[in-house]
């Protein structure tokens, strides 16, 4: 079971869609899907159409997106998306 040690914030131009602590996040990066875990190296990436998957302990949730950008820094994943 994963512990929730990453702050995930997913926003669209209209609203904040997700703001919670998670154990991992998988994103549809422009160069392919990638997973972010605790202490991931800092990065900025564009996102392609696809599904964001995030684990909250024993449960996995998903969010379909059309496009977006992500910044990973200091165990915080900030995502701006078009849904």
N, C-alpha and C positions, 0 to 999 in steps of 0.2 A: 504494500500500500504506500502510495506516494504522500509525502507531507506537503502542505500548501506553503511554499516558501517564495513564490514569485507573485508580484502584484501585476495583474493583467487588467489593462484598461483598453476597451474597444469603443471607439466613438465614430459616429457618422456626422455629417454636417447638421443633421436634425437633432441628434440626442446622444447621450452616453448609453451604449447598449449593454456593456458589461463592465463591472468594476469589482473585482474580487481576487482573493488569494487562491492560487492554483499550484499544482505540483509540476505541470508541464504544459507546453503549448506547441502545437504543430501548425505551421503556416504555409500557404501556397506561394512560395517565393518565385520570383521571375526566373530563377535558374533551377527551380525544382523545390519540392516541399522540404522543409527543415524543421527540426524540433529544438525548442528552447527549454533547458533545464536550469536549475539553480547554478549560479556563478558562470553563466554563459558569457562569452566574450562580447564586448560591445559591438553593435552593428546597426546599420540602416539599410533597408531593402525595400524595393517595390514589391507589390503583391499582385499576382495574376488572379483571374477568376478561379474560384475553388471554395474549399471548406476550411475554416479555422476549427481545430479540435483542441479542447482544453480539458484537463483532468483535474477533478476536485476530489481527491481521495479515491474513493471506490467508484465514482461516477464520471463518465465522459460526456461532455456536451459539445455541440457543433453549431457553427454559424456560417451560412453560405454568403459569399461576397462576390461582387463584380470586379472590384479592384481595390487598391489601397497602398499604404505605406506602413512600415513598422520600424520602431526604434527600440533596441534592447540595450539597457544600461543599468547597472547596479541592481540586478534582480527585479527590474521593472520592465514590462513589455507594454509599450504604448503603440496602439494600432489605430490608424485613421482609415476608414473604409467607406466604400459605396456599396450598399446592399440592394 
